[in-house]
């Protein structure tokens, strides 16, 4: 379990660092490629999430519906707010 925790922290840190390096590499005073990279990564993440959700719904609709109905709605609201705040702050930090 400790090994999985270590791997999770390692990959999360590597993902954040590589994202910052990408934003910094494509941002300059004359271009705004950092904004494009941020928007493109968000779009690709959304497409991947929709694809996985549709596959799960097609495979076993009743299980998916029961899981969704048992989870409080506020959990999804908090997840969305934290994810959008993370992307926004990352884009702001990459521009400055």
C-alpha positions, 0 to 999 in steps of 0.5 A, spaced: 500 500 500 505 504 501 508 503 494 502 505 491 501 511 495 509 513 493 507 511 485 501 515 486 505 521 489 510 520 484 506 520 478 502 526 480 508 530 481 511 528 474 504 530 471 504 537 474 511 538 473 511 536 465 504 540 465 508 546 467 514 545 463 509 545 457 506 551 459 512 555 460 515 552 453 509 555 449 508 561 452 512 568 450 510 575 450 508 575 443 504 568 443 499 565 447 500 558 446 500 556 453 492 558 453 491 553 447 495 547 450 491 548 457 484 548 453 487 542 448 489 538 454 482 540 458 478 538 451 482 531 450 481 529 458 473 531 457 473 527 450 476 521 454 472 521 460 466 521 455 468 515 452 469 511 458 463 513 461 459 511 455 463 504 454 461 503 462 454 505 461 453 500 455 456 495 458 452 495 465 447 500 465 444 498 471 450 498 475 452 505 473 445 507 474 445 505 482 452 507 483 451 514 480 444 514 484 448 513 491 453 518 490 451 525 493 451 530 488 455 535 492 461 530 491 461 532 483 460 539 484 466 539 489 470 535 484 468 540 478 470 546 482 477 543 484 479 541 477 477 548 474 481 551 479 487 547 478 487 548 471 485 556 472 491 557 477 496 552 472 494 557 466 495 563 470 502 561 473 504 559 466 503 566 463 506 570 469 
